[in-house]
Amino acid sequence: MSRGICVVDQTRKLDTLGAFGMYKLFYSLKSASMGIRVLLEEIGAPYELIQTSVDKDTPRPPEQLAVNPNGWVPVLLWENGAMYEAAAITMFLGDRHPEAQLAPAIDDPSRAVFLQTLVYFSNSVQNAFQLTYYPDRFVDDPKDEPSAQQRGNRRLRETWAVIDEQVGDKEWILGDQFSAADIYLFMLTTWLRTAKGHPAMVEFPNAKRIADKVLQRPSIQQVYRPWIKSPEY
């Protein structure tokens, strides 16, 4: 099992983390763990990457399975806890590190849209992606897999249209405030593949405008370097 530590400026650590220690992130390219890594970069948190796989036939580290028996990533560990599910981790990190301003405070009026959007991304958009990438999970007979994929493609177009309408002419999902929800949106765009029949982001100009702006952030440039170099990687 390969491990890599991302080194961040020591002064920045002290300023932003206080008593918090190092995070451990079970990590694989092409997965939602990349979005969580971006959040850790934005926060300025020290973290260790524990390499794993999204290949269902590749054994997972026991530590990962102990937290998430499904074998999926991301899985995040910290000094006295652990959790999985990208949307939940996103909310947790945003609340745990308010100084990073990645999530509205609990009494902020925009909190409702923030939570609503993350859950919609997780429950609706990601579910549509699962239909296209893993159709075998949704059918009993392999001959029905193409039909599941086609429904997933239609559902992707439907769900992205909902997000595009929600964004409207706003600068960010929450209006004039950048948040972790914008990072999550960008992450989802990197999973679109025209070869699979997915819709192109040009069909959703409002969402694309946000994704293009998020792409310019240093954290994205670092973590998503493989995708930037070759979007079909």
Beta strands, then each sheet from edge to edge (+ up, - down):
strand 1: 3-6
strand 2: 23-27
strand 3: 47-51
strand 4: 75-78
strand 5: 81-84
sheet 1: 1+ 3- 2- 4+ 5-
end
